[in-house]
Amino acid sequence: MVWMNLVDVLRQRPKPLRALAIDVPIGLLDGPRSCDVAARRLLGSARRSSVFRPPCRAALAGVEYTEMCNINRTITGVSLSKQSCAIVAKIREVDDAITPGHQSWAFEVHPEVCFWHFAGGWPMQNNKKCRAGREERVNVLKPYIPRLSDHLANRPVGVGADDLLDSAVAALTALRWSRCEADRVCAVEADLRGLRTEIIY
């Protein structure tokens, strides 16, 4: 099997691929996105801080943190969190490659919203990087992935347990999408490029 990065997959969809869940904001507005607001509401006080406000598209041109913040503040009236700036390279990468046509099979997810769904509408109570948080998420996923503990024990070097668990819940969401069972946190908006801003679970 040939390894492909995300941009490769978007530019040349592998024939067997039916659905692709992407944990990166898709569709950028010059203001708050309704899907982020709705996701924070679903997750409540326990996990709402995990939903970062993405930058406006113009801020992607910034080279460093201060410049990106200044651009975003000029256009939207608010700055950017360091967490948002830390993933700007990934947001830019996806934004450069994705088109509205891709969104018939590639879509945005947020792992905490996916866990909320698979836990029966209850947000996770613990941070995903601590032991209690890992155990909480493993317990949610085990009914769907019986050998999850084996996968965690034998994960590739450099892959954190929290990253593998996020990937697993995103993959389960992609399976729900392929079966026409998935839902979104709120009504769809569209950005100036025609990309839908939505979070699927």
Backbone as JSON, one array per atom type, in Angstrom:
{
  "sequence": "MVWMNLVDVLRQRPKPLRALAIDVPIGLLDGPRSCDVAARRLLGSARRSSVFRPPCRAALAGVEYTEMCNINRTITGVSLSKQSCAIVAKIREVDDAITPGHQSWAFEVHPEVCFWHFAGGWPMQNNKKCRAGREERVNVLKPYIPRLSDHLANRPVGVGADDLLDSAVAALTALRWSRCEADRVCAVEADLRGLRTEIIY",
  "N": [[0.85, -1.2, 0.0], [0.61, 2.18, -0.9], [1.74, 5.0, 0.84], [-0.08, 7.95, 1.43], [-0.28, 11.47, 1.78], [-2.54, 13.9, 3.27], [-3.15, 15.97, 1.44], [-2.42, 14.75, -0.97], [-4.39, 12.78, -1.09], [-6.72, 14.32, -1.33], [-6.26, 15.5, -3.8], [-5.99, 13.36, -5.5], [-8.13, 11.1, -5.28], [-8.15, 7.97, -3.75], [-9.4, 5.0, -5.25], [-10.85, 3.06, -3.62], [-11.71, 4.62, -1.49], [-14.35, 5.81, 0.37], [-15.26, 7.72, 2.18], [-13.94, 10.53, 3.92], [-12.86, 11.72, 6.9], [-11.92, 14.72, 8.31], [-9.94, 16.29, 10.64], [-9.69, 19.17, 10.75], [-10.39, 22.62, 10.39], [-12.72, 23.38, 7.84], [-13.69, 25.55, 5.36], [-13.76, 28.89, 5.73], [-14.58, 31.8, 7.48], [-15.19, 35.38, 7.71], [-15.64, 35.91, 10.38], [-17.31, 34.49, 13.29], [-17.95, 30.96, 13.04], [-20.97, 29.22, 12.71], [-21.06, 26.49, 13.19], [-18.94, 25.99, 14.94], [-19.76, 27.39, 17.2], [-22.09, 25.95, 17.8], [-20.97, 23.43, 18.31], [-19.46, 23.93, 20.62], [-21.54, 24.43, 22.36], [-22.78, 21.93, 22.5], [-20.77, 20.46, 23.77], [-20.47, 21.63, 26.22], [-19.32, 22.91, 29.43], [-17.26, 21.18, 30.05], [-15.71, 20.37, 27.78], [-15.75, 22.39, 25.86], [-13.73, 24.23, 25.38], [-12.0, 22.96, 23.72], [-12.72, 23.4, 21.15], [-11.42, 25.29, 18.9], [-11.4, 28.66, 17.72], [-11.28, 29.13, 14.31], [-8.91, 30.75, 12.03], [-9.61, 33.65, 9.94], [-9.62, 33.54, 6.34], [-7.75, 35.3, 5.2], [-5.84, 35.61, 7.2], [-4.28, 33.39, 7.0], [-2.17, 34.01, 5.43], [-0.3, 35.13, 7.02], [2.97, 35.14, 8.52], [4.08, 34.7, 11.04], [3.06, 34.38, 14.54], [2.21, 36.91, 15.69], [1.7, 38.47, 13.4], [-0.34, 36.99, 12.12], [-2.33, 37.18, 14.07], [-2.77, 39.95, 14.08], [-3.77, 40.4, 11.47], [-6.09, 38.84, 11.58], [-7.48, 40.14, 13.63], [-7.91, 42.67, 12.5], [-9.71, 42.06, 10.46], [-11.78, 40.49, 11.6], [-12.22, 41.47, 14.12], [-11.35, 40.18, 16.36], [-8.62, 38.51, 18.01], [-6.35, 35.7, 17.6], [-6.17, 32.48, 19.14], [-3.33, 30.84, 20.63], [-3.47, 28.14, 20.21], [-5.03, 27.92, 17.88], [-3.34, 29.21, 16.05], [-1.26, 27.41, 16.07], [-2.07, 25.36, 14.43], [-2.3, 26.47, 11.98], [-0.75, 25.97, 9.68], [-1.65, 23.43, 8.87], [-4.35, 24.02, 8.41], [-4.09, 25.84, 6.3], [-2.94, 24.16, 4.39], [-5.02, 22.29, 3.88], [-7.02, 24.09, 3.08], [-5.96, 25.11, 0.73], [-6.1, 22.9, -0.92], [-8.68, 21.77, -0.95], [-11.95, 21.62, -2.44], [-15.37, 22.68, -3.15], [-16.49, 20.47, -4.45], [-15.09, 18.29, -3.41], [-16.35, 17.98, -1.01], [-18.41, 16.21, -1.15], [-17.51, 13.85, -0.28], [-15.43, 14.25, 1.5], [-15.01, 15.66, 4.66], [-15.41, 17.87, 7.53], [-14.6, 17.0, 10.86], [-14.86, 17.04, 14.44], [-13.06, 15.58, 16.94], [-13.92, 15.54, 19.68], [-16.62, 16.14, 19.5], [-17.44, 13.93, 18.06], [-16.87, 11.89, 19.93], [-18.69, 12.7, 21.87], [-21.1, 12.04, 20.57], [-20.86, 9.17, 20.28], [-20.82, 8.47, 22.9], [-23.39, 8.64, 23.64], [-24.45, 11.21, 23.65], [-23.12, 12.56, 25.63], [-20.58, 14.64, 26.8], [-17.01, 14.08, 26.94], [-15.37, 13.95, 30.09], [-12.81, 14.33, 30.94], [-9.5, 15.53, 30.18], [-8.01, 14.62, 27.09], [-5.34, 13.88, 27.11], [-4.59, 12.96, 29.57], [-4.44, 10.14, 31.87], [-6.98, 9.34, 32.86], [-8.6, 10.5, 30.95], [-7.85, 9.12, 28.62], [-8.67, 6.52, 29.29], [-11.41, 6.93, 29.56], [-12.16, 7.52, 26.92], [-11.35, 5.2, 25.6], [-13.14, 3.37, 26.73], [-15.51, 4.27, 25.58], [-15.09, 3.68, 22.88], [-14.53, 0.94, 22.69], [-16.78, -0.91, 22.39], [-17.2, -0.66, 19.67], [-14.77, -1.07, 18.48], [-13.31, -3.74, 19.1], [-10.64, -4.69, 19.42], [-9.18, -2.53, 20.26], [-7.39, -1.97, 22.38], [-5.16, -3.51, 21.7], [-4.36, -2.18, 19.37], [-3.63, 0.28, 20.47], [-1.48, -0.49, 22.08], [0.35, -1.3, 20.19], [0.86, 0.84, 18.56], [2.3, 3.05, 16.05], [5.66, 4.35, 16.43], [5.99, 7.53, 17.85], [3.36, 8.25, 17.55], [0.86, 9.45, 19.49], [-1.22, 8.16, 22.15], [-3.6, 9.58, 22.46], [-3.85, 10.75, 19.95], [-4.24, 8.52, 18.32], [-6.68, 7.59, 19.31], [-8.34, 9.76, 18.68], [-8.19, 9.56, 15.89], [-9.41, 7.1, 15.54], [-12.08, 7.52, 16.38], [-12.81, 9.38, 14.5], [-12.64, 7.83, 12.2], [-14.72, 6.02, 12.67], [-16.81, 7.8, 12.45], [-16.59, 8.48, 9.77], [-17.37, 6.06, 8.73], [-20.05, 6.05, 9.55], [-20.93, 8.19, 7.98], [-20.61, 7.09, 5.4], [-22.63, 5.27, 5.44], [-24.82, 6.82, 5.39], [-25.68, 7.75, 7.85], [-24.71, 9.77, 9.38], [-24.68, 13.0, 11.04], [-24.97, 16.61, 11.41], [-23.76, 19.37, 13.4], [-25.25, 21.71, 13.24], [-27.19, 23.88, 11.08], [-25.97, 24.33, 7.73], [-23.46, 26.65, 6.71], [-21.88, 28.72, 4.19], [-18.71, 29.57, 2.81], [-16.85, 32.22, 1.12], [-15.73, 30.92, -1.01], [-17.47, 28.97, -1.54], [-17.29, 26.73, 0.02], [-18.65, 24.45, 2.34], [-19.3, 25.16, 5.71], [-19.23, 23.13, 8.29], [-19.65, 20.77, 10.93], [-19.37, 17.42, 11.25], [-20.85, 14.54, 12.75]],
  "CA": [[0.0, 0.0, 0.0], [1.38, 3.41, -0.99], [1.31, 6.0, 1.81], [-0.44, 9.24, 0.84], [-0.65, 12.48, 2.76], [-3.92, 14.39, 3.1], [-3.26, 16.73, 0.19], [-2.41, 13.76, -2.06], [-5.7, 12.11, -1.12], [-7.69, 15.27, -1.87], [-5.97, 15.76, -5.21], [-6.17, 12.13, -6.26], [-8.87, 10.23, -4.38], [-7.99, 6.54, -4.0], [-10.68, 4.43, -5.69], [-11.66, 2.41, -2.57], [-12.07, 5.54, -0.42], [-15.74, 6.25, 0.3], [-15.47, 8.9, 3.02], [-12.72, 11.0, 4.58], [-13.12, 12.63, 8.01], [-10.74, 15.57, 8.47], [-9.96, 17.06, 11.89], [-9.15, 20.49, 10.44], [-11.49, 23.47, 9.92], [-12.94, 23.5, 6.4], [-14.6, 26.68, 5.17], [-13.3, 29.94, 6.63], [-15.43, 32.99, 7.41], [-14.65, 36.6, 8.32], [-16.37, 36.02, 11.63], [-17.51, 33.17, 13.9], [-18.69, 29.94, 12.3], [-22.07, 28.69, 13.52], [-20.78, 25.11, 13.59], [-18.08, 26.01, 16.13], [-20.61, 27.82, 18.31], [-22.97, 24.82, 18.13], [-20.15, 22.36, 18.89], [-19.15, 24.3, 22.01], [-22.78, 24.29, 23.13], [-22.97, 20.49, 22.74], [-19.74, 19.92, 24.65], [-20.62, 22.21, 27.54], [-18.13, 23.45, 30.1], [-16.2, 20.17, 30.17], [-14.83, 20.24, 26.62], [-15.97, 23.42, 24.84], [-12.48, 24.94, 25.08], [-11.26, 22.2, 22.7], [-13.15, 23.88, 19.83], [-10.73, 26.55, 18.67], [-11.93, 29.52, 16.66], [-10.31, 29.14, 13.22], [-8.62, 32.07, 11.47], [-10.2, 34.0, 8.66], [-8.72, 33.07, 5.28], [-6.65, 36.25, 4.99], [-4.82, 35.42, 8.24], [-3.41, 32.28, 6.61], [-0.99, 34.56, 4.76], [0.65, 35.57, 8.04], [4.16, 34.29, 8.65], [4.26, 34.32, 12.44], [1.89, 34.51, 15.4], [1.74, 38.3, 15.83], [1.15, 38.92, 12.12], [-1.62, 36.31, 11.92], [-3.28, 37.78, 15.02], [-3.1, 41.31, 13.62], [-4.63, 40.29, 10.3], [-7.4, 38.33, 12.01], [-8.13, 41.19, 14.42], [-8.34, 43.72, 11.57], [-10.85, 41.61, 9.65], [-12.88, 39.91, 12.37], [-12.38, 42.16, 15.4], [-10.78, 39.39, 17.46], [-7.31, 37.92, 17.76], [-6.36, 34.24, 17.5], [-5.52, 31.77, 20.23], [-2.1, 30.16, 20.23], [-3.85, 26.82, 19.7], [-5.44, 28.08, 16.48], [-2.16, 29.52, 15.25], [-0.4, 26.23, 16.0], [-2.51, 24.47, 13.36], [-2.52, 27.26, 10.76], [-0.12, 25.3, 8.54], [-2.57, 22.37, 8.44], [-5.54, 24.67, 7.85], [-3.68, 26.38, 5.0], [-2.73, 23.01, 3.5], [-6.33, 21.8, 3.48], [-7.75, 25.14, 2.37], [-5.39, 25.22, -0.62], [-6.35, 21.71, -1.74], [-10.06, 21.3, -0.97], [-12.95, 22.34, -3.24], [-16.73, 22.25, -2.81], [-16.73, 19.13, -4.98], [-14.54, 17.3, -2.48], [-17.19, 17.82, 0.18], [-19.35, 15.1, -1.31], [-16.93, 12.66, 0.37], [-14.47, 14.68, 2.51], [-15.77, 16.57, 5.53], [-14.79, 18.22, 8.81], [-15.08, 16.46, 12.13], [-14.13, 17.4, 15.66], [-13.1, 14.35, 17.71], [-14.71, 15.63, 20.92], [-18.04, 16.04, 19.12], [-17.67, 12.51, 17.71], [-16.96, 11.14, 21.2], [-19.99, 13.08, 22.46], [-22.13, 11.22, 19.93], [-20.73, 7.73, 20.58], [-21.08, 8.31, 24.34], [-24.82, 8.81, 23.88], [-24.79, 12.62, 23.88], [-22.44, 13.05, 26.84], [-19.18, 15.02, 26.51], [-15.95, 13.52, 27.78], [-15.18, 14.79, 31.27], [-11.39, 14.48, 31.24], [-8.62, 15.87, 29.08], [-7.63, 13.4, 26.36], [-3.93, 13.56, 27.31], [-4.34, 12.35, 30.88], [-4.81, 8.73, 31.92], [-8.43, 9.2, 33.0], [-9.19, 10.86, 29.66], [-7.63, 8.01, 27.68], [-9.54, 5.4, 29.69], [-12.78, 7.34, 29.26], [-12.37, 7.41, 25.48], [-11.25, 3.77, 25.26], [-14.4, 2.73, 27.11], [-16.54, 4.65, 24.59], [-14.81, 3.09, 21.57], [-14.35, -0.52, 22.71], [-17.89, -1.65, 21.78], [-17.13, -0.55, 18.21], [-13.44, -1.54, 18.05], [-12.97, -4.66, 20.19], [-9.19, -4.85, 19.59], [-8.62, -1.2, 20.42], [-6.24, -2.01, 23.29], [-4.02, -4.02, 20.92], [-3.91, -1.1, 18.49], [-2.95, 1.27, 21.3], [-0.22, -1.05, 22.54], [1.25, -1.5, 19.05], [0.8, 2.01, 17.67], [3.62, 3.44, 15.53], [6.49, 5.25, 17.23], [5.7, 8.93, 17.6], [1.91, 8.46, 17.54], [0.34, 9.46, 20.85], [-2.47, 7.42, 22.37], [-4.72, 10.48, 22.21], [-3.99, 10.93, 18.5], [-4.83, 7.3, 17.76], [-8.09, 7.56, 19.71], [-9.02, 10.76, 17.84], [-8.29, 8.99, 14.55], [-10.36, 5.99, 15.57], [-13.45, 8.03, 16.43], [-13.05, 10.02, 13.21], [-12.88, 6.75, 11.24], [-16.08, 5.54, 12.91], [-17.71, 8.81, 11.91], [-16.56, 8.31, 8.32], [-18.21, 4.89, 8.44], [-21.43, 6.52, 9.66], [-21.19, 9.0, 6.78], [-20.74, 6.21, 4.23], [-23.9, 4.56, 5.59], [-25.85, 7.87, 5.43], [-26.17, 7.82, 9.23], [-24.08, 10.9, 10.07], [-25.45, 14.23, 11.19], [-24.12, 17.79, 11.61], [-24.12, 20.05, 14.65], [-26.21, 22.79, 12.99], [-27.4, 24.14, 9.66], [-24.76, 24.62, 6.98], [-23.13, 27.95, 6.13], [-20.9, 28.59, 3.12], [-17.77, 30.68, 2.76], [-16.81, 32.92, -0.17], [-15.32, 29.97, -2.05], [-18.52, 27.96, -1.69], [-17.06, 25.58, 0.9], [-19.59, 24.35, 3.45], [-18.75, 25.14, 7.06], [-20.05, 22.19, 9.04], [-18.97, 19.74, 11.72], [-20.13, 16.2, 11.12], [-20.63, 13.52, 13.78]],
  "C": [[0.88, 1.24, 0.0], [0.83, 4.43, 0.01], [1.04, 7.31, 1.1], [-0.74, 10.24, 1.95], [-2.03, 13.03, 2.4], [-4.11, 15.13, 1.79], [-3.27, 15.79, -1.02], [-3.78, 13.12, -2.22], [-6.76, 13.04, -1.72], [-7.49, 15.49, -3.37], [-6.16, 14.53, -6.09], [-6.81, 11.09, -5.35], [-8.63, 8.77, -4.72], [-9.35, 5.9, -4.31], [-11.48, 3.77, -4.57], [-12.2, 3.37, -1.52], [-13.48, 6.08, -0.6], [-15.99, 7.53, 1.09], [-14.19, 9.24, 3.75], [-13.09, 12.03, 5.63], [-11.84, 13.4, 8.31], [-10.9, 16.42, 9.74], [-9.22, 18.39, 11.69], [-10.32, 21.35, 9.97], [-11.53, 23.56, 8.39], [-14.0, 24.58, 6.19], [-14.28, 27.75, 6.19], [-14.1, 31.22, 6.4], [-14.71, 34.19, 8.03], [-15.4, 36.92, 9.6], [-16.58, 34.63, 12.19], [-18.29, 32.24, 12.99], [-19.76, 29.35, 13.21], [-21.78, 27.27, 14.0], [-19.88, 25.05, 14.82], [-18.88, 26.4, 17.37], [-21.5, 26.66, 18.77], [-22.19, 23.69, 18.78], [-19.8, 22.68, 20.34], [-20.38, 24.13, 22.9], [-23.02, 22.81, 23.48], [-22.01, 19.97, 23.8], [-19.79, 20.51, 26.05], [-19.29, 22.65, 28.15], [-16.97, 22.47, 30.11], [-15.22, 20.23, 29.01], [-14.97, 21.36, 25.59], [-14.69, 24.16, 24.46], [-11.65, 24.2, 24.02], [-11.65, 22.63, 21.29], [-12.54, 25.26, 19.61], [-11.44, 27.36, 17.58], [-10.91, 29.57, 15.53], [-10.04, 30.55, 12.71], [-9.5, 32.38, 10.27], [-9.19, 33.63, 7.58], [-7.52, 34.01, 5.09], [-5.52, 36.05, 5.99], [-3.88, 34.27, 7.91], [-2.13, 32.77, 5.94], [0.06, 35.04, 5.76], [1.8, 34.6, 8.21], [4.37, 33.83, 10.09], [3.05, 34.77, 13.26], [1.35, 35.94, 15.43], [1.1, 38.79, 14.54], [-0.21, 38.28, 11.87], [-2.69, 36.92, 12.82], [-3.73, 39.16, 14.56], [-4.03, 41.28, 12.42], [-6.03, 39.85, 10.72], [-8.17, 39.38, 12.79], [-8.67, 42.3, 13.53], [-9.61, 43.34, 10.85], [-12.04, 41.17, 10.48], [-13.15, 40.64, 13.68], [-11.84, 41.4, 16.58], [-9.44, 38.8, 17.03], [-7.47, 36.41, 17.59], [-5.69, 33.64, 18.73], [-4.24, 31.13, 19.72], [-2.4, 28.76, 19.69], [-4.26, 26.89, 18.24], [-4.23, 28.34, 15.59], [-1.26, 28.3, 15.08], [-0.8, 25.29, 14.87], [-2.77, 25.22, 12.05], [-1.91, 26.57, 9.54], [-1.02, 24.2, 7.98], [-3.83, 22.96, 7.81], [-5.24, 25.19, 6.45], [-3.54, 25.25, 3.97], [-4.06, 22.47, 2.97], [-7.08, 22.83, 2.65], [-7.25, 25.3, 0.93], [-5.84, 24.08, -1.52], [-7.84, 21.39, -1.92], [-10.96, 22.21, -1.82], [-14.33, 21.92, -2.78], [-17.05, 20.85, -3.32], [-16.21, 18.03, -4.07], [-15.51, 17.0, -1.34], [-18.34, 16.84, 0.0], [-18.81, 13.83, -0.66], [-15.89, 13.0, 1.44], [-15.1, 15.77, 3.35], [-15.04, 16.78, 6.85], [-15.45, 17.5, 9.97], [-14.31, 17.12, 13.26], [-14.21, 16.18, 16.57], [-13.95, 14.41, 18.97], [-16.21, 15.58, 20.64], [-18.37, 14.6, 18.74], [-17.77, 11.66, 18.97], [-18.28, 11.44, 21.91], [-21.1, 12.21, 21.87], [-22.05, 9.77, 20.38], [-20.91, 7.44, 22.07], [-22.55, 8.56, 24.66], [-25.23, 10.24, 24.17], [-24.21, 13.18, 25.15], [-21.01, 13.42, 26.48], [-18.22, 14.29, 27.44], [-15.66, 14.49, 28.93], [-13.72, 15.1, 31.55], [-10.6, 14.82, 29.98], [-8.08, 14.61, 28.42], [-6.18, 12.98, 26.61], [-3.62, 12.94, 28.67], [-4.87, 10.91, 30.89], [-6.32, 8.54, 32.0], [-9.13, 9.52, 31.68], [-9.02, 9.75, 28.64], [-8.57, 6.85, 28.01], [-11.0, 5.69, 29.35], [-13.08, 7.13, 27.78], [-12.26, 5.96, 25.0], [-12.56, 3.07, 25.58], [-15.53, 3.07, 26.14], [-16.35, 3.87, 23.3], [-14.79, 1.56, 21.56], [-15.53, -1.31, 22.15], [-17.84, -1.66, 20.25], [-15.81, -1.09, 17.65], [-12.93, -2.48, 19.14], [-11.47, -4.81, 20.45], [-8.48, -3.51, 19.77], [-7.37, -1.2, 21.31], [-4.99, -2.52, 22.58], [-3.46, -2.93, 20.01], [-3.15, -0.03, 19.28], [-1.57, 0.78, 21.72], [0.81, -1.14, 21.41], [1.23, -0.33, 18.07], [2.2, 2.41, 17.21], [4.35, 4.39, 16.47], [6.16, 6.7, 16.85], [4.23, 9.26, 17.54], [1.4, 8.38, 18.97], [-0.95, 8.68, 20.96], [-3.67, 8.3, 22.07], [-4.94, 10.7, 20.71], [-4.64, 9.7, 17.86], [-6.32, 7.22, 18.1], [-8.91, 8.58, 18.91], [-9.22, 10.21, 16.42], [-9.34, 7.89, 14.49], [-11.8, 6.51, 15.57], [-13.8, 8.77, 15.14], [-13.36, 8.96, 12.15], [-14.28, 6.16, 11.43], [-17.11, 6.52, 12.37], [-17.75, 8.75, 10.39], [-17.4, 7.11, 7.9], [-19.69, 5.26, 8.54], [-21.83, 7.34, 8.44], [-21.46, 8.09, 5.58], [-22.05, 5.43, 4.25], [-25.09, 5.53, 5.64], [-26.48, 7.98, 6.81], [-25.66, 9.06, 9.97], [-25.0, 12.1, 10.13], [-24.46, 15.39, 11.35], [-24.64, 18.56, 12.81], [-25.14, 21.16, 14.47], [-26.37, 22.94, 11.48], [-26.09, 24.6, 9.01], [-24.67, 26.1, 6.61], [-22.16, 27.69, 4.97], [-19.98, 29.8, 3.13], [-17.73, 31.27, 1.34], [-16.36, 32.03, -1.32], [-16.37, 28.89, -2.29], [-18.29, 26.72, -0.88], [-18.07, 25.6, 2.04], [-18.83, 24.37, 4.76], [-19.69, 24.29, 7.9], [-19.16, 21.25, 9.83], [-19.87, 18.53, 11.77], [-19.84, 15.27, 12.31], [-21.44, 12.28, 13.45]]
}
